Amino acid sequence: MKPMGPIPEGFGCTDGVMTIGGKRVDELVSAAGPTPIFVYDFQLIKSRISQLKAAMPPQLAVHFAIKANPLPALVNMIAPLVDGLDVASGGELGVALATGTKHISFAGPGKTAAELTAALEAGVILNLESEGELRRALAIAEKLGKQPKFAVRVNPDFDLKGSGMRMGGGAKPFGVDAARVPAMVRDIIASGADWRGFHIFAGSQALDADAIAETQRQTIALAAQLSDEAGAAAPFVNLGGGYGVPYFPNDVALDVEKVGQELAKSLDQRADIIEKTKFAIELGRYLVAEAGVYLTRVVDRKESHGEVFLVTDGGMHHQLAASGNFGTVVRRNYPIAVASKFDTPPSEVASVVGCLCTPLDRLGDQVLLPPAAEDDVIAVFMAGAYGASASPSAFLGHPAAHEMIVGIDD
Ligand SMILES: *Cc1c(COP(=O)(O)O)cnc(C)c1O
């Protein structure tokens, strides 16, 4: 047997069947048509956002990084609950603009001329990733006759400790090395552009409150230093995010209260030059990961060399991350359950595999589950972020998974 991550809170059980947003999984599955499906409980997202906001300093803006879950209907529902949307492609920009949200910022390397044009036309903030991008964006803005809104994405000299995915420190394709930022800021201001400050993103998926607090302290200090060197206070600083969620055995949920208290201190103690600066964090998975479940049906139950395999109609083409092939070095088990036997005590070790013809396609490796048979429904948790949109859905030509939202406000 191999351990699995903790099953997130917020899911219920009726007559032995798992419920999501109070709805039985068997009913959700038959309403959706063929399995597999993704189900997102909007009420879980809503309460997550309000708990987070209560824990953060009141003046801090909270943005949603929509690459974690760009489903337009869901982004539409989240947009009014947050202070801004951060996008990383022209496609995401379209989704964000359709919500009518006022604050949109666009980061990401390799923005094409078409993407820059769409962003400048819409008047969103461009988080510039290089001096070359500044040059290209200025030329397009001039042609359009628009005053561009520019922030500089900084590649800091530090990174978020314990971070699942390092995005800062050393040579990186993201942002501009801190040492070159002041000169770039002076060029931006001299060009007549609307100078919007800094975007400093140092990492992702951290569960250690002290590490996040320390990174935020360093980020605020860096914003002050760069403002000093540029001779202009940053009007706005996006501190990045990195708030993680517990996917794996021994992962413990992030203490956001502690992060909030430490951040309040760091903001209170900030240098005078950034006294009037406004601050934001941008979170993806922290807002949505735990609210989503991937439901897939057992098609075949078989044995090989004494081991039980539950072969499902789903797999890594929909939920790549659970198979361990999305940014993890060692494959570990996501939380997984037999949704159709949710209160049956586990008594059997089985491997839950997908229907793709590759050994990579494993959703649960030797996990302890209630004995499951053909037609039982398996729930793979933590599917609200980097699930449907972050999986190679064309691989092997199976249909895409249907996505549905429950717990919608009346
Ligand atoms: C991916 C990304 C995020 C979201 O990361 P999470 O780990 O999902 O919170 C935020 N900001 C930037 C710049 C990103 O690239």
The ligand as an SDF file (V2000), in Angstrom:
LIG
                    3D

 15 15  0  0  0  0  0  0  0  0999 V2000
    0.8350   30.3140  -12.5570 C   0  0  0  0  0  0  0  0  0  0  0  0
    0.9580   31.6500  -11.9760 C   0  0  0  0  0  0  0  0  0  0  0  0
    0.2050   31.9950  -10.8480 C   0  0  0  0  0  0  0  0  0  0  0  0
   -0.7030   31.0200  -10.1410 C   0  0  0  0  0  0  0  0  0  0  0  0
    0.0320   30.0920   -9.4380 O   0  0  0  0  0  0  0  0  0  0  0  0
   -0.6860   29.1570   -8.3590 P   0  0  0  0  0  0  0  0  0  0  0  0
    0.3910   28.2790   -7.8750 O   0  0  0  0  0  0  0  0  0  0  0  0
   -1.7870   28.4250   -9.0400 O   0  0  0  0  0  0  0  0  0  0  0  0
   -1.2290   30.0560   -7.2990 O   0  0  0  0  0  0  0  0  0  0  0  0
    0.3040   33.2640  -10.3640 C   0  0  0  0  0  0  0  0  0  0  0  0
    1.1000   34.1710  -10.9670 N   0  0  0  0  0  0  0  0  0  0  0  0
    1.8530   33.8770  -12.0480 C   0  0  0  0  0  0  0  0  0  0  0  0
    2.7120   34.9050  -12.6360 C   0  0  0  0  0  0  0  0  0  0  0  0
    1.8060   32.6130  -12.5760 C   0  0  0  0  0  0  0  0  0  0  0  0
    2.5680   32.3220  -13.6370 O   0  0  0  0  0  0  0  0  0  0  0  0
  1  2  1  0
  2  3  1  0
  2 14  2  0
  3  4  1  0
  3 10  2  0
  4  5  1  0
  5  6  1  0
  6  7  2  0
  6  8  1  0
  6  9  1  0
 10 11  1  0
 11 12  2  0
 12 13  1  0
 12 14  1  0
 14 15  1  0
M  END
$$$$
